[in-house]
């Protein structure tokens, strides 16, 4: 790619991100999908014309794109308003794990904390206890202490994500080098994640802390080959402290060569994960936190794959939605498969590919799969030979068609197209000669 074309590409992409983040709403489906489509077309063209030849230029562009939405109000997600709610509550000395927003909205506590009816109306789960871990709660608290302005609070809430994404790009570059990749492969792999529109739009602008989780998981993997794995355990605990999900990686990462080291690693992770909960400890906290998690698996539904298929069969046989049963059963199936992938040695895959497939199994069995849930797969896939997450990232914007009308309605054709292509691509990669050849050294 000639340099002037690279600059033109950057300008067009920046304009697209600016329009998407500042110029429309989630309900503007036609325009939203058009912009997503244009951004992914530009993404594909960048690699067709070998963006890695201008690595420094495109890497700087990726960093700039991540800052485009710093001053925007999130347009594709309303999670940030629960962050503000929890932070303001904590700033007034109240434990956010102990109160339902629906119980507080008309009380003196809400008035003193600045929990206005307008903020309450923007919450997506006012009848559920918060499920965000203590490390995030502490940052929510700091962000609300720094300013009383809602827009300024959103800026501060984004700051760790900016730093985390910058660190993630450096860690990906280093990990690819450690794997013995040549210079072009290292640059291309880093840019595959750095320039992906799903990553750029979903993480920092829409304030999804999967970005911070990815950073800590990559740091965990960076330190893992060391004989002393304390650094790896420390960063895994931070990842779990941000999102509980990385706990599914623990069986794979526990050192298998020595039982004592395995005990030390798992104990260190456990202690560091539980330690922040002491700041919020109350005899009811475990019950309320686990209740909300249980309700999440039993009641929430969005963009699911295997669950929707089984639900359809269950409704045909039983005559009602069996989510209360299917949710726990799929969790059990997911857990069993994750253990098999963690300890089994049947598939010729390296460590990073193993983690990728473990997270993929979890998402395939989940009852809710928002677009940003898939972003960690994009970071892991560049460290191995699987590319189905890239296909998935292109298809995920179609899920926003569910918000086209005031009544939330998912489109069956979107689900069929999405998972037919993702499952098909994964099956092809699993059975192709490229994937079945000898695994990388672990």
Beta strands, then each sheet from edge to edge (+ up, - down):
end
